[in-house]
Every structure is written in C-alpha cells, then in structure tokens.
Amino acid sequence: MNSQYSMVIQWSEEDSCYVVFLPDFVGLVAQPCTDGKTYEEAAKHGQEVIESLVEWLQEEGRSLPEPKTFPQQPQVA
C-alpha cells in the first residue's frame, strides 16, 4: 500500500527498541503505536498499523484523517 501518512521512528532507551509514532492518527491509536528491534522492523510494523487503521476506518464508514504535511525545506535554528 502506498500511503501518504507519516510515521516518526525513534530509539527508546527505556524500551531498548525503536518506537513508532503516527502523527496523523493521534487520538485514534495509543502513541507510540508499535515498535521494532531494528529501524527497518519498526518501519515495517508502522506501515502495517497504518494499513490496518485505514482499512478499519473505511470499514466503519469513517473519514480518513488528512495527512499532515511538513515544510519542504529544513528549518534552520
């Protein structure tokens, strides 16, 4: 599935794994919503959660959240 939804993956010292946040689905699923022992595993799990959420929302007849967009150019502090 080609998704326009974003995920944020970061290392968690507390959990000793990579955790995944789905900013477009805040309020619909607990955050972080999944994890992985490797970055790649976390990304795969995140994509699976996105696919499941989209399928569930469509089955329920609910509208999908609007994908959040981020600036095209990096912000300089």
mmCIF file of the C-alpha atoms, coordinates in Angstrom:
data_MODEL
# 
_entry.id   MODEL 
# 
loop_
_atom_site.group_PDB 
_atom_site.id 
_atom_site.type_symbol 
_atom_site.label_atom_id 
_atom_site.label_alt_id 
_atom_site.label_comp_id 
_atom_site.label_asym_id 
_atom_site.label_entity_id 
_atom_site.label_seq_id 
_atom_site.pdbx_PDB_ins_code 
_atom_site.Cartn_x 
_atom_site.Cartn_y 
_atom_site.Cartn_z 
_atom_site.occupancy 
_atom_site.B_iso_or_equiv 
_atom_site.pdbx_formal_charge 
_atom_site.auth_seq_id 
_atom_site.auth_comp_id 
_atom_site.auth_asym_id 
_atom_site.auth_atom_id 
_atom_site.pdbx_PDB_model_num 
ATOM 1  C CA . MET A 1 1  ? 0.000   0.000  0.000  1.00 0.00 ? 1  MET A CA 1 
ATOM 2  C CA . ASN A 1 2  ? 1.360   3.402  -0.971 1.00 0.00 ? 2  ASN A CA 1 
ATOM 3  C CA . SER A 1 3  ? 0.478   5.652  1.936  1.00 0.00 ? 3  SER A CA 1 
ATOM 4  C CA . GLN A 1 4  ? 0.725   9.406  2.296  1.00 0.00 ? 4  GLN A CA 1 
ATOM 5  C CA . TYR A 1 5  ? 0.722   9.096  6.066  1.00 0.00 ? 5  TYR A CA 1 
ATOM 6  C CA . SER A 1 6  ? 3.849   9.875  8.073  1.00 0.00 ? 6  SER A CA 1 
ATOM 7  C CA . MET A 1 7  ? 5.486   7.962  10.855 1.00 0.00 ? 7  MET A CA 1 
ATOM 8  C CA . VAL A 1 8  ? 8.123   9.056  13.319 1.00 0.00 ? 8  VAL A CA 1 
ATOM 9  C CA . ILE A 1 9  ? 10.605  6.393  14.373 1.00 0.00 ? 9  ILE A CA 1 
ATOM 10 C CA . GLN A 1 10 ? 12.978  6.961  17.259 1.00 0.00 ? 10 GLN A CA 1 
ATOM 11 C CA . TRP A 1 11 ? 15.141  4.949  19.591 1.00 0.00 ? 11 TRP A CA 1 
ATOM 12 C CA . SER A 1 12 ? 13.744  4.429  23.100 1.00 0.00 ? 12 SER A CA 1 
ATOM 13 C CA . GLU A 1 13 ? 16.357  3.810  25.781 1.00 0.00 ? 13 GLU A CA 1 
ATOM 14 C CA . GLU A 1 14 ? 13.562  2.895  28.192 1.00 0.00 ? 14 GLU A CA 1 
ATOM 15 C CA . ASP A 1 15 ? 12.187  0.180  25.892 1.00 0.00 ? 15 ASP A CA 1 
ATOM 16 C CA . SER A 1 16 ? 15.524  -0.776 24.257 1.00 0.00 ? 16 SER A CA 1 
ATOM 17 C CA . CYS A 1 17 ? 13.938  -0.679 20.803 1.00 0.00 ? 17 CYS A CA 1 
ATOM 18 C CA . TYR A 1 18 ? 12.740  1.687  18.090 1.00 0.00 ? 18 TYR A CA 1 
ATOM 19 C CA . VAL A 1 19 ? 9.253   3.065  18.737 1.00 0.00 ? 19 VAL A CA 1 
ATOM 20 C CA . VAL A 1 20 ? 6.822   4.354  16.112 1.00 0.00 ? 20 VAL A CA 1 
ATOM 21 C CA . PHE A 1 21 ? 4.511   7.347  16.376 1.00 0.00 ? 21 PHE A CA 1 
ATOM 22 C CA . LEU A 1 22 ? 1.783   8.060  13.816 1.00 0.00 ? 22 LEU A CA 1 
ATOM 23 C CA . PRO A 1 23 ? 1.098   11.823 13.950 1.00 0.00 ? 23 PRO A CA 1 
ATOM 24 C CA . ASP A 1 24 ? -1.895  11.565 11.596 1.00 0.00 ? 24 ASP A CA 1 
ATOM 25 C CA . PHE A 1 25 ? -3.646  9.092  13.896 1.00 0.00 ? 25 PHE A CA 1 
ATOM 26 C CA . VAL A 1 26 ? -3.228  10.796 17.289 1.00 0.00 ? 26 VAL A CA 1 
ATOM 27 C CA . GLY A 1 27 ? -6.414  10.169 19.234 1.00 0.00 ? 27 GLY A CA 1 
ATOM 28 C CA . LEU A 1 28 ? -7.267  7.038  17.251 1.00 0.00 ? 28 LEU A CA 1 
ATOM 29 C CA . VAL A 1 29 ? -4.425  4.844  18.477 1.00 0.00 ? 29 VAL A CA 1 
ATOM 30 C CA . ALA A 1 30 ? -2.144  4.935  21.528 1.00 0.00 ? 30 ALA A CA 1 
ATOM 31 C CA . GLN A 1 31 ? 1.232   6.509  20.835 1.00 0.00 ? 31 GLN A CA 1 
ATOM 32 C CA . PRO A 1 32 ? 3.766   5.092  20.308 1.00 0.00 ? 32 PRO A CA 1 
ATOM 33 C CA . CYS A 1 33 ? 1.706   2.554  18.419 1.00 0.00 ? 33 CYS A CA 1 
ATOM 34 C CA . THR A 1 34 ? 4.299   -0.125 17.644 1.00 0.00 ? 34 THR A CA 1 
ATOM 35 C CA . ASP A 1 35 ? 7.996   -0.869 17.806 1.00 0.00 ? 35 ASP A CA 1 
ATOM 36 C CA . GLY A 1 36 ? 10.807  -2.944 16.407 1.00 0.00 ? 36 GLY A CA 1 
ATOM 37 C CA . LYS A 1 37 ? 14.218  -4.256 17.383 1.00 0.00 ? 37 LYS A CA 1 
ATOM 38 C CA . THR A 1 38 ? 15.667  -2.631 14.257 1.00 0.00 ? 38 THR A CA 1 
ATOM 39 C CA . TYR A 1 39 ? 14.739  0.564  12.430 1.00 0.00 ? 39 TYR A CA 1 
ATOM 40 C CA . GLU A 1 40 ? 13.604  -1.488 9.451  1.00 0.00 ? 40 GLU A CA 1 
ATOM 41 C CA . GLU A 1 41 ? 11.409  -3.716 11.601 1.00 0.00 ? 41 GLU A CA 1 
ATOM 42 C CA . ALA A 1 42 ? 9.843   -0.671 13.267 1.00 0.00 ? 42 ALA A CA 1 
ATOM 43 C CA . ALA A 1 43 ? 9.136   0.884  9.839  1.00 0.00 ? 43 ALA A CA 1 
ATOM 44 C CA . LYS A 1 44 ? 7.515   -2.358 8.638  1.00 0.00 ? 44 LYS A CA 1 
ATOM 45 C CA . HIS A 1 45 ? 5.353   -2.565 11.763 1.00 0.00 ? 45 HIS A CA 1 
ATOM 46 C CA . GLY A 1 46 ? 4.401   1.103  11.430 1.00 0.00 ? 46 GLY A CA 1 
ATOM 47 C CA . GLN A 1 47 ? 3.278   0.567  7.828  1.00 0.00 ? 47 GLN A CA 1 
ATOM 48 C CA . GLU A 1 48 ? 1.221   -2.452 8.917  1.00 0.00 ? 48 GLU A CA 1 
ATOM 49 C CA . VAL A 1 49 ? -0.518  -0.361 11.590 1.00 0.00 ? 49 VAL A CA 1 
ATOM 50 C CA . ILE A 1 50 ? -1.266  2.397  9.070  1.00 0.00 ? 50 ILE A CA 1 
ATOM 51 C CA . GLU A 1 51 ? -2.750  -0.142 6.650  1.00 0.00 ? 51 GLU A CA 1 
ATOM 52 C CA . SER A 1 52 ? -4.870  -1.676 9.428  1.00 0.00 ? 52 SER A CA 1 
ATOM 53 C CA . LEU A 1 53 ? -6.123  1.731  10.579 1.00 0.00 ? 53 LEU A CA 1 
ATOM 54 C CA . VAL A 1 54 ? -7.047  2.808  7.042  1.00 0.00 ? 54 VAL A CA 1 
ATOM 55 C CA . GLU A 1 55 ? -8.879  -0.480 6.452  1.00 0.00 ? 55 GLU A CA 1 
ATOM 56 C CA . TRP A 1 56 ? -10.705 -0.229 9.791  1.00 0.00 ? 56 TRP A CA 1 
ATOM 57 C CA . LEU A 1 57 ? -11.778 3.390  9.217  1.00 0.00 ? 57 LEU A CA 1 
ATOM 58 C CA . GLN A 1 58 ? -13.047 2.552  5.736  1.00 0.00 ? 58 GLN A CA 1 
ATOM 59 C CA . GLU A 1 59 ? -14.980 -0.477 7.021  1.00 0.00 ? 59 GLU A CA 1 
ATOM 60 C CA . GLU A 1 60 ? -16.562 1.723  9.698  1.00 0.00 ? 60 GLU A CA 1 
ATOM 61 C CA . GLY A 1 61 ? -17.520 4.330  7.100  1.00 0.00 ? 61 GLY A CA 1 
ATOM 62 C CA . ARG A 1 62 ? -15.412 6.938  8.863  1.00 0.00 ? 62 ARG A CA 1 
ATOM 63 C CA . SER A 1 63 ? -13.388 9.543  7.052  1.00 0.00 ? 63 SER A CA 1 
ATOM 64 C CA . LEU A 1 64 ? -9.641  9.158  6.858  1.00 0.00 ? 64 LEU A CA 1 
ATOM 65 C CA . PRO A 1 65 ? -7.515  11.794 8.565  1.00 0.00 ? 65 PRO A CA 1 
ATOM 66 C CA . GLU A 1 66 ? -5.925  14.418 6.364  1.00 0.00 ? 66 GLU A CA 1 
ATOM 67 C CA . PRO A 1 67 ? -2.205  13.639 6.066  1.00 0.00 ? 67 PRO A CA 1 
ATOM 68 C CA . LYS A 1 68 ? -0.094  16.211 7.886  1.00 0.00 ? 68 LYS A CA 1 
ATOM 69 C CA . THR A 1 69 ? 2.481   17.983 5.780  1.00 0.00 ? 69 THR A CA 1 
ATOM 70 C CA . PHE A 1 70 ? 5.862   19.202 6.905  1.00 0.00 ? 70 PHE A CA 1 
ATOM 71 C CA . PRO A 1 71 ? 7.975   22.012 5.443  1.00 0.00 ? 71 PRO A CA 1 
ATOM 72 C CA . GLN A 1 72 ? 9.755   21.090 2.212  1.00 0.00 ? 72 GLN A CA 1 
ATOM 73 C CA . GLN A 1 73 ? 12.924  22.903 3.305  1.00 0.00 ? 73 GLN A CA 1 
ATOM 74 C CA . PRO A 1 74 ? 14.643  22.082 6.593  1.00 0.00 ? 74 PRO A CA 1 
ATOM 75 C CA . GLN A 1 75 ? 14.197  24.742 9.214  1.00 0.00 ? 75 GLN A CA 1 
ATOM 76 C CA . VAL A 1 76 ? 17.369  26.397 10.409 1.00 0.00 ? 76 VAL A CA 1 
ATOM 77 C CA . ALA A 1 77 ? 17.524  27.258 14.095 1.00 0.00 ? 77 ALA A CA 1 
# 
